[in-house]
Amino acid sequence: MCGICGEFNFGSDAPVSASTIEAMMGTIIHRGPDDAGQHLDGNLGLGFRRLAIIDLSPAGHQPMSDQTQAVWVVFNGEIYNYQQLRQELQGHGHVFRSNCDTEVIVHGYKQWGDAVLNRFNGMFGLAIWDMKKRRLLLARDPMGIKPVYYAIRNGSLAFGSEIRPVRVALGEPPGVDPEAVALFLRYRYTPAPRTMFKGIQKLAAGEKLVVENGQVHFSRYYQFAPVPFAPQPRPEEAAEKLIELYKTAMKRHLISDVPLGLLLSGGLDSGLLLALMSLYGRDWQTFSVGYGSSFADDELEDAAKTARTYGARHNAVHLTRETFEDILPRIVDVIEEPVASSSIVPMYFVCQRARENVKVALIGQGPDELFGGYTRHLGVHYGAAWRALPGWLRAPSAALARALPRNDTIKRGLYSLHELDRLRRFQQVFSLVSDNAMQGLVRPELIAEGEATVAARCWEEYRPAFENLDDLNAFQLLELRSSLPDELLMYGDKLSMAHALEIRVPYLDREVVEHVQQLSASFKVRHGVRKWLHREVSKRLLPSEIIHRKKRGFAVNVVDGWFRQSLDGRIRQYLADPQSQIYRFLEPAAVRSMLGDHAAGRADHHKMLFSIVVLEQWLRTVRLIRRTRRTHPVH
């Protein structure tokens, strides 16, 4: 796990300066405090910061090349099947000089070219420089666990694991993209390829960028299109197969030459990870977040019980509302792109605590998206049956939606049931607000085509992949391609690497994901039970006490509660101040109306208001950057 960056003046022979690469590397020291390196080749420059995890010797230094120095690589992530690939490449005559996974990328590219990307089972953001062809390849892993940002301007490409090094290469602070602001307010994150900055974009999950002969080409190298198993396995067979895949994936994810632990929420998913870890060792370190005995959602005791069950050494960090208010600006700055998930606060602190004891931590992200663990999955799954009912039976739902005073999530879910177009229906399920509310909220003159048009374009490319899938599997494919990598995994990467902690996601092992995507919806939601197959597997490996616990995650309800209280305090000032940065993009009257309805109990807008507060914090950070650049220009 590391940080990469670079610049390629593909439109000219202008050399890349060492000082530029050094400055870019300086913005991501937190990602790689153990080592640094750069490689300059005329109009190409690569930079690297290392967090040593596998092969801690100097042999793991990057940028790394083959013996002839014809192929160079900078790489952030882990290739979990590197040992098998190494053996295969040695069979082809390749000679290795290290024991690290990076070298497999070098020789794999020499053997198979770009096709090597589809041979990897891992998480990665990488750049490969083919010196003889003067060709640069950038790629993001199929699940989108590791981000890659880039900017193309005036025949020059700048890239990095974070936005910061790209901004350095650009020299001038980029402006804010109003269309991206609208997308963020609708979805709580910004879907690839957009970021909130004009001119700075990010690779989508499974996407590559190739620069060769003065041209830039984008393509999806990972094009796995799920085709349902025929016939579908029997439940017993499905459970046995999933257990086998989980065990194999866990064994791969435990490969490390440094201490490794687990972020433990006390619930089912992370508890199962600890049970799987315990098949391969004992005395693991676990880490959880607590909020005090006054909160019913405090999960420390649940997590501690799970840890004791498997002989793990448990560690806890305690948060308060005051800490939440104080740290929110810092967290927004770390993430670089605003994400309005209340989980960002506990995630930041549990990663900080974990880094005191370990350098790598596993996390239980993935089963909700893979197996239908959210409330929205019930509506998506049973929606087809509802739409098949006669109109006179469906009509009362619209009246019910209008009558609900405070649950906007249920309202949007009910309205989406009426939508016949699949992609449009999924968009409504994802949206925090209705189309009408968005029209009144965003200043229309900032978006030429209209906000709804921008939002509709986001996921059009996925329509062909839906053809063979039922509604639930199609919706989950969209989650795996967009919301998971560009929201949850993105902030997981940023908040962990802010503390030089590597996060691994065993449930998103490529073999696991591709297998689950071919199972029918009945293995995911069955008789109203979400994550049905995942639960069946858990029953075989976990005690019943853990199986039947209430789902808590990192106690996001507590953080949501703190935010509601903060709306009566200093956070409210952000929304009430007419000089706030948000009013460059939003209509003040619409925000005041939303705040008033929320305070009076006429509606529950806490998610949208939290999004607006996060946006304001982010805009203030951007404004500060612009002021700093004017005072201290980059040369």
C-alpha positions, -999 to 999 in steps of 0.1 A, spaced: 0 0 0 15 32 -11 10 65 -30 18 70 -67 20 101 -89 35 112 -122 34 134 -152 37 127 -189 41 156 -214 29 134 -243 21 163 -266 57 176 -266 92 167 -257 92 191 -227 111 173 -199 94 167 -166 113 183 -138 125 165 -107 112 193 -86 77 189 -99 77 151 -91 92 158 -57 65 184 -49 38 159 -60 53 132 -38 54 156 -9 16 158 -8 12 120 -2 39 114 24 12 101 47 5 73 23 41 61 23 63 71 52 88 42 48 105 50 15 104 73 -16 116 71 -52 112 87 -86 121 79 -122 126 106 -149 128 97 -186 126 129 -206 90 140 -209 79 113 -183 83 114 -146 71 88 -120 69 94 -82 63 70 -54 59 69 -16 61 34 1 43 18 29 62 -14 32 39 -44 37 54 -74 17 92 -78 13 103 -50 36 138 -51 21 152 -24 -3 143 -49 -31 107 -36 -29 118 -1 -37 97 17 -64 96 28 -92 106 -7 -101 119 -20 -134 129 -51 -151 167 -59 -155 169 -40 -188 150 -10 -174 126 -12 -204 95 -14 -182 89 7 -151 60 4 -126 46 25 -97 19 6 -78 -4 12 -49 -22 -19 -35 -18 -56 -32 -18 -84 -57 -31 -114 -36 -24 -140 -62 11 -128 -69 28 -160 -58 9 -181 -83 16 -156 -111 52 -155 -101 55 -193 -105 38 -191 -139 61 -163 -151 92 -182 -139 79 -210 -161 81 -186 -190 117 -178 -181 113 -146 -161 139 -140 -134 128 -123 -102 150 -102 -79 126 -96 -50 98 -114 -31 73 -86 -35 41 -85 -56 52 -54 -75 77 -73 -96 49 -96 -108 34 -65 -125 66 -57 -143 72 -92 -157 35 -99 -162 33 -68 -185 63 -80 -204 47 -114 -209 11 -105 -215 9 -68 -221 -23 -50 -209 -40 -84 -206 -20 -89 -173 -46 -66 -156 -73 -93 -159 -50 -118 -143 -47 -99 -111 -68 -107 -80 -62 -77 -58 -66 -40 -52 -45 -16 -72 -39 18 -87 -9 15 -110 11 31 -137 33 11 -162 58 30 -184 69 11 -215 101 29 -224 106 15 -258 71 23 -270 70 56 -250 37 43 -237 20 50 -203 -7 28 -189 -28 38 -158 -53 13 -143 -77 9 -114 -86 -25 -100 -119 -42 -110 -136 -35 -77 -123 1 -75 -107 -4 -41 -78 19 -49 -84 53 -66 -65 69 -95 -70 106 -103 -58 124 -134 -59 156 -153 -52 162 -190 -43 197 -201 -23 211 -230 -8 178 -241 2 169 -205 -12 141 -182 -8 143 -144 -20 115 -122 -19 104 -86 -34 82 -58 -50 114 -45 -61 147 -59 -34 166 -42 -4 157 -64 -26 163 -95 -33 198 -82 4 204 -77 11 195 -113 -16 218 -126 0 247 -108 -32 268 -106 -60 257 -83 -88 242 -104 -123 256 -101 -154 238 -87 -176 219 -112 -212 229 -106 -226 198 -123 -205 177 -99 -220 197 -70 -254 187 -81 -245 151 -85 -230 151 -50 -262 166 -35 -283 139 -52 -261 109 -44 -239 119 -14 -208 113 -36 -196 121 -71 -197 92 -96 -167 85 -118 -152 99 -140 -161 132 -123 -146 148 -92 -157 181 -77 -128 199 -94 -131 211 -130 -105 193 -152 -96 166 -126 -112 132 -131 -108 97 -117 -107 62 -133 -138 41 -129 -135 6 -113 -119 -17 -139 -109 11 -162 -75 18 -179 -61 49 -195 -34 45 -222 -12 73 -236 6 64 -268 17 82 -300 3 115 -286 -32 101 -281 -51 93 -249 -74 62 -249 -99 51 -222 -114 16 -220 -129 -9 -195 -104 -37 -194 -126 -55 -168 -158 -64 -186 -172 -92 -165 -209 -95 -174 -226 -117 -149 -246 -146 -164 -268 -165 -139 -258 -200 -131 -279 -225 -150 -290 -244 -132 -288 -225 -99 -271 -245 -71 -292 -260 -43 -290 -240 -11 -267 -265 6 -243 -265 -23 -244 -227 -25 -235 -224 12 -206 -249 10 -192 -231 -21 -194 -197 -4 -176 -210 27 -149 -224 5 -145 -191 -14 -145 -171 19 -118 -193 34 -96 -191 3 -100 -153 1 -92 -149 37 -60 -169 34 -49 -146 5 -58 -114 24 -37 -125 55 -4 -124 35 17 -98 52 52 -92 66 39 -66 91 13 -68 120 -23 -72 108 -56 -66 126 -94 -62 121 -118 -33 123 -145 -49 144 -181 -35 145 -196 -62 167 -220 -72 140 -223 -101 116 -199 -92 88 -168 -83 108 -176 -111 132 -175 -136 104 -142 -121 93 -127 -127 127 -140 -163 127 -124 -168 93 -91 -152 105 -91 -175 135 -89 -205 111 -54 -193 102 -41 -179 135 -50 -165 170 -43 -135 191 -54 -110 164 -58 -73 172 -93 -59 168 -104 -22 169 -139 -7 175 -155 27 181 -177 35 212 -199 65 220 -206 62 257 -231 43 278 -259 68 272 -263 56 236 -283 25 229 -263 20 197 -230 18 214 -213 -14 201 -182 -17 222 -195 -44 244 -208 -64 214 -174 -61 197 -156 -70 229 -177 -102 233 -169 -112 197 -132 -106 203 -132 -127 235 -150 -155 217 -120 -158 193 -92 -149 217 -85 -116 200 -69 -86 217 -95 -59 216 -89 -21 215 -115 7 217 -117 44 209 -144 66 224 -159 96 206 -180 125 218 -203 150 200 -177 177 206 -151 156 189 -175 151 160 -180 188 155 -143 196 159 -129 169 135 -154 172 107 -135 199 88 -103 178 90 -120 147 78 -136 165 48 -101 178 39 -86 143 41 -112 128 18 -106 155 -8 -140 148 -24 -170 155 -2 -188 123 10 -219 128 32 -218 95 50 -219 97 88 -195 67 89 -166 90 79 -162 102 115 -159 69 133 -139 55 104 -113 82 108 -108 75 145 -108 38 144 -81 38 117 -61 62 137 -63 39 167 -56 8 147 -24 23 133 -9 24 168 -8 -14 168 -9 -27 133 0 -16 97 -27 -36 80 -64 -39 89 -92 -60 74 -127 -45 72 -161 -61 66 -172 -40 36 -191 -57 8 -218 -82 20 -245 -55 20 -239 -47 -16 -233 -83 -27 -262 -99 -8 -288 -72 -5 -283 -60 31 -299 -25 28 -336 -16 31 -336 -4 -5 -328 -39 -17 -362 -51 -4 -380 -25 -26 -359 -33 -56 -364 -70 -52 -401 -70 -46 -409 -40 -69 -416 -61 -99 -443 -81 -81 -458 -48 -69 -458 -33 -105 -477 -64 -117 -506 -57 -94 -538 -40 -108 -537 -2 -107 -565 0 -81 -542 -19 -57 -512 2 -65 -528 36 -62 -530 38 -24 -492 38 -22 -490 72 -37 -514 86 -11 -494 68 16 -462 84 3 -478 119 5 -490 112 40 -457 102 55 -444 133 72 -408 125 81 -394 95 63 -381 107 29 -363 74 23 -396 55 23 -412 82 2 -386 80 -25 -388 42 -24 -425 42 -29 -423 68 -58 -396 47 -75 -419 17 -76 -440 34 -103 -410 39 -126 -409 14 -155 -375 23 -169 -349 3 -149 -320 27 -148 -343 56 -140 -359 36 -112 -324 28 -98 -315 64 -100 -345 74 -79 -337 47 -53 -301 61 -50 -312 98 -49 -314 116 -15 -340 140 -29 -367 141 -55 -363 157 -89 -386 185 -79 -366 193 -48 -334 192 -68 -348 217 -93 -355 242 -65 -323 236 -46 -296 240 -73 -292 273 -91 -304 265 -126 -281 289 -144 -250 269 -133 -260 238 -152 -266 243 -189 -284 210 -196 -302 208 -163 -294 187 -132 -317 158 -141 -300 154 -175 -266 153 -159 -277 127 -133 -294 105 -160 -261 103 -180 -241 89 -151 -249 52 -155 -261 48 -191 -231 27 -200 -243 -1 -176 -276 -8 -194 -262 -36 -216 -249 -54 -185 -285 -55 -170 -299 -76 -198 -294 -111 -183 -301 -100 -147 -331 -98 -125 -338 -64 -109 -319 -70 -77 -287 -83 -94 -289 -54 -119 -291 -29 -91 -263 -45 -72 -241 -44 -103 -246 -7 -103 -236 -5 -66 -205 -25 -73 -195 -3 -103 -203 31 -87 -215 37 -52 -192 11 -36 -159 22 -53 -166 60 -55 -181 64 -21 -175 38 5 -142 24 -7 -129 59 -16 -133 73 18 -121 41 33 -89 44 13 -84 81 22 -92 79 59 -70 48 65 -41 61 44 -42 94 63 -28 74 91 -5 52 69 -28 22 75 -36 -3 48 -72 -15 46 -81 -48 30 -115 -59 20 -117 -98 19 -154 -99 9 -145 -80 -23 -121 -107 -34 -126 -110 -71 -134 -147 -70 -160 -141 -43 -177 -112 -61 -179 -128 -95 -194 -160 -80 -220 -141 -60 -230 -120 -90 -241 -152 -108 -264 -163 -80 -301 -156 -83 -318 -130 -62 -334 -157 -41 -300 -164 -25 -298 -128 -14 -333 -118 -3 -355 -147 7 -389 -144 24 -380 -108 34 -347 -118 49 -318 -98 36 -283 -113 30 -299 -148 32 -270 -169 19 -244 -149 38 -264 -154 70 -267 -192 63 -229 -193 60 -224 -172 91 -246 -197 111 -221 -224 104 -191 -204 117 -205 -180 143 -223 -185 176 -260 -177 176 -255 -147 198 -236 -128 171 -260 -140 144 -290 -124 160 -275 -91 171 -289 -58 158 -270 -44 128 -250 -14 139 -221 -8 116 -199 18 132 -230 31 151 -240 56 124 -273 63 142 -253 79 170 -234 102 146 -267 110 129 -281 119 163 -251 142 170 -257 160 137 -294 166 146 -283 181 179 -256 201 161 -282 217 138 -292 236 169 -257 248 175 -227 259 156 -232 237 125 -265 256 120 -245 287 115 -231 273 83 -266 271 68 -278 304 83 -248 325 72 -257 342 38 -220 345 31 -215 307 32 -198 292 1 -228 269 -6 -249 298 -18 -227 302 -48 -244 270 -60 -276 267 -40 -308 287 -36 -308 302 0 -346 301 2 -346 264 -6 -321 256 21 -339 278 47 -372 260 39 -356 226 42 -340 236 76 -373 250 88 -393 219 78 -368 197 95 -367 217 127 -405 218 129 -408 180 124 -426 184 91 -399 164 73 -367 145 81 -340 162 60 -310 153 82 -292 134 54 -296 163 29 -287 189 55 -256 169 64 -247 168 28 -250 206 26 -228 210 57 -202 187 43 -203 206 10 -198 239 29 -168 225 48 -153 213 15 -158 246 -3 -142 264 26 -112 241 23 -110 248 -15 -112 285 -9 -83 283 17 -62 264 -9 -68 291 -35 -57 318 -10 -26 298 0 -16 293 -37 -19 330 -43 3 337 -13 28 309 -20 28 301 -57 41 267 -68 71 269 -91 
